[in-house]
């Protein structure tokens, strides 16, 4: 799945912790992929509505820290823009982007609009806003916190070209900038699994558990082969974490859940 699809799933689970939780179908690789912590993800979710008092610039900064990109025109999910007293936002889970019109520091109205022609479609009473990225930590941590984390990365085994690239990109992350391959650094921050997002009464249906386990083990074997090659060529720090869980790490969580096989 794409990051947008994963965000839609995580947002649906984060906002429905009861009996109306959705049905989620996941492949083995998607199931074992690490993601943002449930606490961090849900802490950023909020709703905006007419009558709310908020400084427009504060709202933009909050959304940037949730992964939204500032653009001149909002026509794809995960983007925001501002023109005077108007702010546009396209949440990843939104049916359409939303246009917030301000009167001073008060939201006067909210309208959904067509991203193709930018024309208003209808007025709404509220808009739910969730993260636009699974990589929340580097956007919401202080520079000192990030530098402390990055200080534990051992680059001594990297070749000069790789070391220079890592140093440049880690410096960008410390300054809350996004390197082009930002997803590569996800394992440094994302340490939770989709299991944490499931309601306590969720039922997990494992279609051929042994086949799922074998698929995860095959994934791990192929990834280990690639990892070994990168380490041998000096292209990866030795301590760099994996972007996924191995099967044994998830078994305990599965055992605590109601599973059907």
C-alpha positions as CSV (number, residue, x, y, z in Angstrom):
1,X,0.0,0.0,0.0
2,X,1.0,3.6,-0.5
3,X,1.6,5.9,2.4
4,X,-1.7,7.6,1.6
5,X,-3.6,4.3,1.9
6,X,-1.8,3.5,5.1
7,X,-2.7,6.9,6.6
8,X,-6.3,6.3,5.7
9,X,-6.3,3.0,7.4
10,X,-4.5,4.3,10.5
11,X,-6.8,7.3,10.8
12,X,-9.9,5.1,10.5
13,X,-8.6,2.9,13.3
14,X,-7.5,5.8,15.4
15,X,-10.9,7.5,15.3
16,X,-13.1,4.4,15.8
17,X,-12.1,2.6,19.0
18,X,-15.5,0.9,19.4
19,X,-17.9,-1.5,17.7
20,X,-18.1,0.4,14.4
21,X,-14.4,-0.1,13.7
22,X,-13.8,-0.8,10.0
23,X,-12.8,-4.0,8.3
24,X,-9.1,-3.9,7.4
25,X,-7.4,-6.3,5.0
26,X,-3.6,-6.4,5.1
27,X,-0.9,-8.3,3.3
28,X,2.0,-9.9,5.3
29,X,4.5,-7.1,4.4
30,X,2.0,-4.4,5.3
31,X,1.2,-6.1,8.6
32,X,4.8,-6.2,9.8
33,X,5.8,-2.7,8.7
34,X,6.6,-0.3,11.5
35,X,4.6,2.8,11.9
36,X,4.1,5.9,14.1
37,X,3.1,5.2,17.7
38,X,-0.6,5.1,18.4
39,X,-0.2,7.8,21.1
40,X,1.7,10.2,18.8
41,X,-0.7,9.6,15.9
42,X,-3.9,10.1,17.8
43,X,-2.5,13.1,19.7
44,X,-2.3,15.1,16.5
45,X,-5.9,14.2,15.3
46,X,-8.3,17.1,15.7
47,X,-11.4,18.8,14.3
48,X,-11.9,22.3,13.1
49,X,-15.3,24.0,12.9
50,X,-16.9,27.4,12.3
51,X,-16.7,29.6,15.4
52,X,-13.4,28.2,16.5
53,X,-10.9,30.8,17.6
54,X,-7.3,30.2,16.3
55,X,-4.5,32.3,14.8
56,X,-4.2,31.2,11.1
57,X,-0.4,31.1,11.2
58,X,-0.5,28.9,14.3
59,X,-2.9,26.5,12.5
60,X,-0.5,26.4,9.5
61,X,2.5,25.6,11.7
62,X,0.5,22.9,13.5
63,X,-0.4,21.3,10.2
64,X,3.2,21.5,8.9
65,X,4.3,19.6,12.0
66,X,1.8,16.9,11.0
67,X,3.4,16.5,7.6
68,X,1.4,18.8,5.4
69,X,3.2,20.6,2.6
70,X,2.6,24.2,1.9
71,X,1.7,24.7,-1.8
72,X,0.3,27.5,-3.9
73,X,-2.8,25.4,-4.8
74,X,-4.3,22.5,-2.8
75,X,-5.2,19.8,-5.2
76,X,-3.7,16.6,-3.7
77,X,-4.0,15.1,-0.2
78,X,-1.5,16.3,2.3
79,X,-1.2,19.9,1.1
80,X,-2.2,23.2,2.6
81,X,-2.2,26.8,1.4
82,X,-3.0,30.3,2.6
83,X,-4.3,33.4,0.7
84,X,-5.1,36.2,3.1
85,X,-7.9,35.1,5.4
86,X,-8.5,31.8,3.6
87,X,-6.7,28.5,4.4
88,X,-7.1,25.4,2.2
89,X,-6.3,21.9,3.5
90,X,-6.7,18.5,2.0
91,X,-6.6,15.8,4.8
92,X,-5.5,12.3,3.5
93,X,-8.8,11.0,4.8
94,X,-10.9,13.7,3.3
95,X,-13.4,13.1,0.5
96,X,-12.6,16.6,-0.8
97,X,-10.3,19.4,0.3
98,X,-11.7,22.1,2.7
99,X,-11.5,25.9,2.5
100,X,-11.5,27.7,5.8
101,X,-12.6,31.4,5.7
102,X,-11.5,33.5,8.6
103,X,-12.9,36.7,10.2
104,X,-9.9,37.9,12.2
105,X,-8.8,34.9,14.2
106,X,-12.2,33.1,14.0
107,X,-13.1,30.5,11.5
108,X,-16.2,32.0,9.8
109,X,-17.1,29.1,7.5
110,X,-15.8,25.9,6.0
111,X,-16.6,24.7,2.5
112,X,-15.5,21.6,0.6
113,X,-14.2,22.3,-2.9
114,X,-13.4,20.5,-6.1
115,X,-9.6,20.1,-6.3
116,X,-9.8,20.1,-10.2
117,X,-11.5,23.5,-10.6
118,X,-11.1,24.9,-7.1
119,X,-14.9,25.7,-6.9
120,X,-16.9,25.3,-3.7
121,X,-19.1,22.2,-3.5
122,X,-20.9,22.5,-0.2
123,X,-20.6,24.0,3.3
124,X,-19.8,21.7,6.2
125,X,-20.1,22.0,10.0
126,X,-16.6,20.5,10.7
127,X,-13.5,18.9,9.2
128,X,-11.5,16.1,10.7
129,X,-7.7,16.6,10.3
130,X,-5.2,13.8,10.8
131,X,-1.5,13.4,10.1
132,X,-0.3,13.7,6.5
133,X,2.7,11.4,7.2
134,X,3.7,8.4,9.3
135,X,7.0,10.2,10.1
136,X,5.7,12.5,12.9
137,X,8.6,12.4,15.3
138,X,11.2,14.3,13.2
139,X,8.6,17.1,12.6
140,X,7.6,17.4,16.2
141,X,10.8,16.8,18.1
142,X,13.2,19.6,19.1
143,X,16.6,20.0,17.4
144,X,18.4,18.9,20.5
145,X,16.3,15.7,20.8
146,X,16.9,14.8,17.2
147,X,20.7,15.5,17.4
148,X,20.8,13.3,20.5
149,X,19.1,10.5,18.6
150,X,21.3,10.9,15.5
151,X,24.4,11.0,17.7
152,X,23.9,7.3,18.3
153,X,24.2,6.4,14.6
154,X,27.7,4.9,13.9
155,X,28.9,6.1,10.5
156,X,32.4,4.7,11.0
157,X,31.7,1.7,8.7
158,X,30.3,3.8,5.9
159,X,32.3,4.8,2.8
160,X,33.1,8.5,2.4
161,X,30.3,9.2,-0.1
162,X,27.6,7.5,2.0
163,X,28.9,9.2,5.2
164,X,28.7,12.6,3.6
165,X,25.1,11.9,2.4
166,X,24.0,10.6,5.8
167,X,25.5,13.7,7.6
168,X,23.8,16.1,5.2
169,X,20.4,14.4,5.4
170,X,20.6,14.0,9.2
171,X,21.4,17.7,9.4
172,X,18.3,18.4,7.3
173,X,16.1,16.3,9.5
174,X,17.5,18.1,12.6
175,X,16.4,21.4,11.0
176,X,12.9,20.0,10.2
177,X,13.7,19.8,6.5
178,X,12.7,16.8,4.4
179,X,15.4,14.9,2.4
180,X,14.1,13.4,-0.8
181,X,14.4,9.9,0.7
182,X,12.8,10.7,4.0
183,X,11.0,7.4,4.2
184,X,14.4,5.7,4.4
185,X,14.8,7.2,7.9
186,X,11.4,5.9,9.2
187,X,12.9,3.0,11.2
188,X,14.7,5.5,13.4
189,X,11.4,6.9,14.6
190,X,8.5,4.5,13.9
191,X,8.5,1.6,16.4
192,X,4.9,0.7,16.7
193,X,2.7,-1.8,14.8
194,X,-0.8,-1.7,13.4
195,X,-1.8,-4.0,16.4
196,X,-1.6,-1.0,18.7
197,X,-4.3,0.7,16.6
198,X,-6.8,-2.1,16.9
199,X,-9.7,-1.9,19.4
200,X,-9.4,-4.3,22.3
201,X,-12.4,-6.3,21.0
202,X,-11.0,-6.5,17.5
203,X,-11.0,-10.0,15.8
204,X,-8.0,-10.9,13.7
205,X,-8.6,-13.4,10.9
206,X,-5.3,-15.1,9.9
207,X,-5.8,-16.7,6.5
208,X,-3.3,-19.7,6.5
209,X,-1.1,-18.6,9.5
210,X,1.8,-20.7,8.4
211,X,1.8,-19.1,4.9
212,X,1.7,-15.7,6.5
213,X,4.7,-16.6,8.8
214,X,6.6,-18.0,5.8
215,X,5.9,-14.8,3.8
216,X,7.3,-12.7,6.7
217,X,10.3,-15.0,7.0
218,X,11.0,-14.8,3.2
219,X,10.7,-11.0,3.4
220,X,13.2,-11.0,6.3
221,X,15.6,-13.2,4.4
222,X,15.6,-11.1,1.3
223,X,15.9,-7.9,3.3
224,X,18.9,-9.4,5.2
225,X,20.6,-10.2,1.9
226,X,20.2,-6.6,0.7
227,X,21.3,-5.3,4.1
228,X,24.4,-7.4,4.1
229,X,25.3,-6.1,0.7
230,X,24.9,-2.5,1.7
231,X,27.0,-3.1,4.9
232,X,29.7,-4.8,2.9
233,X,29.8,-1.8,0.5
234,X,29.8,0.7,3.3
235,X,26.4,2.1,2.3
236,X,24.5,1.6,5.6
237,X,25.4,2.2,9.3
238,X,25.7,-1.2,11.1
239,X,23.2,-0.2,13.8
240,X,20.5,1.1,11.4
241,X,17.2,-0.5,12.5
242,X,14.9,-2.5,10.2
243,X,11.7,-0.9,8.9
244,X,9.7,-4.0,9.8
245,X,9.1,-6.4,12.7
246,X,10.2,-10.0,12.4
247,X,7.5,-12.6,13.1
248,X,8.6,-13.5,16.6
249,X,8.3,-9.8,17.6
250,X,4.6,-9.8,16.7
251,X,3.6,-13.2,18.0
252,X,3.2,-12.0,21.6
253,X,0.8,-9.3,20.4
254,X,-1.2,-11.8,18.4
255,X,-1.5,-14.1,21.3
256,X,-3.1,-11.4,23.4
257,X,-5.8,-10.9,20.7
258,X,-8.8,-12.8,19.6
259,X,-7.6,-14.6,16.5
260,X,-9.4,-16.8,14.0
261,X,-7.5,-19.1,11.7
